[in-house]
Amino acid sequence: MEEQNEAVRTGASKLNFPMSRHNQSPSEAVDVVPNPIDWEKWKTNQIDLLAFAEVVKTEAKKLNIELEWGGDWKTFKDYPHWQRPKAKV
């Protein structure tokens, strides 16, 4: 709870606990980055995470797994964030 709310305070997340999809059980979202990652390099041109995202998207497509990437969001870019799409009703 504290970690999620701190992420909101620092601008790393938009949703307080327990509203984030990370906070569901089972979790509906994960944050994943390549290891190691050079965060200083990423801040200037995002090369590491963009290349990583393309690999993840390609492999998910091969396996017929639908994923949403926070780096594709229009208003709030969350490059480490991956989630399954919400069920279409």
Secondary structure, DSSP 4 states (H G I P E B T S, - for coil): -HHHHHHHHTTS-S--TTSSGGGSSS-SEEE---SS--HHHHHHH-HHHHHHHHHHHHHHHHTT---EEGGG-SSS--TTEEEPPPPP-
